[in-house]
């Protein structure tokens, strides 16, 4: 076999003929193509703005949730004041009350 292929890939040697799929678009085709490109760019811009707004709202909600979590964490770790009353848990068993939890350290 030689250096050439036995078949042709692409358009024949004179270029595409008139009316073929590969012919250059006219003025109307260029205007329509530009209009479609502008519409696609506008849709892309709107989608970008929608995603950016959703991301901003998500960030704000996450920040508020994180702040509330930190506040709850801090409030939950405060020691009980020294003058707080001691509350025992008790159950009535028959005619007597039985206290439990009195030997555990206060929380």
C-alpha positions in Angstrom: 0.0 0.0 0.0 1.2 3.5 -0.7 1.1 6.7 1.3 -2.4 7.6 0.3 -5.7 6.2 1.5 -8.0 4.5 -1.0 -11.0 6.8 0.1 -11.5 10.5 0.7 -12.3 12.0 4.1 -14.2 15.3 4.2 -15.3 17.5 1.3 -14.1 16.7 -2.3 -11.3 18.7 -3.8 -13.2 21.8 -5.1 -14.8 22.5 -1.7 -18.4 22.1 -0.9 -20.9 23.0 -3.5 -23.6 25.6 -3.3 -26.5 24.6 -1.0 -24.5 22.0 0.8 -24.4 21.6 4.5 -20.9 23.0 4.7 -21.6 26.3 2.7 -21.1 29.6 4.5 -24.2 31.1 6.2 -25.7 34.2 4.8 -26.5 37.4 6.7 -29.8 36.0 8.1 -27.9 32.9 9.4 -25.3 35.1 11.1 -28.0 37.3 12.7 -29.9 34.2 13.9 -26.7 32.6 15.2 -25.8 35.8 17.1 -29.3 36.0 18.5 -29.2 32.5 19.8 -25.7 33.0 21.3 -27.0 36.1 23.1 -30.0 34.2 24.4 -27.8 31.4 25.6 -25.5 33.9 27.3 -28.4 35.5 29.0 -29.8 32.2 30.2 -26.3 31.3 31.5 -26.1 34.6 33.3 -29.5 34.0 35.0 -28.5 30.5 36.0 -25.2 31.8 37.4 -27.1 34.5 39.5 -29.6 31.9 40.8 -26.8 29.6 41.9 -24.9 32.5 43.5 -28.0 33.6 45.4 -28.7 30.1 46.6 -25.1 29.7 47.7 -25.4 33.0 49.6 -28.6 32.0 51.4 -27.1 28.6 52.2 -24.0 30.3 53.7 -26.1 32.7 55.8 -28.3 29.8 57.1 -25.2 27.7 57.9 -23.6 30.7 59.7 -26.7 31.2 61.9 -26.9 27.5 62.6 -23.2 27.4 63.6 -23.6 30.5 65.8 -26.6 28.9 67.6 -24.7 25.7 68.0 -21.8 27.5 69.6 -24.1 29.4 71.9 -25.9 26.3 73.0 -22.6 24.5 73.6 -21.4 27.4 75.8 -24.7 27.6 77.8 -24.7 23.8 78.3 -21.3 23.7 79.9 -22.0 26.3 82.6 -21.6 24.9 86.1 -24.6 25.1 88.4 -24.5 28.0 90.9 -23.4 27.1 94.4 -26.7 28.3 95.9 -28.8 26.1 93.5 -31.2 23.8 95.3 -30.4 20.1 95.3 -33.2 18.1 93.7 -33.4 14.4 94.3 -35.3 12.0 92.2 -37.6 9.7 94.1 -40.2 7.0 93.6 -43.0 5.9 95.8 -42.6 2.2 96.6 -45.5 1.0 98.7 -46.0 3.5 101.5 -42.4 4.8 101.4 -40.5 7.1 99.1 -37.2 5.8 97.7 -34.6 8.4 96.6 -32.0 7.6 94.0 -29.2 9.5 92.4 -28.3 11.2 95.6 -24.8 9.6 95.6 -23.9 10.8 92.1 -22.1 14.1 91.6 -24.2 17.1 90.6 -24.2 18.0 86.9 
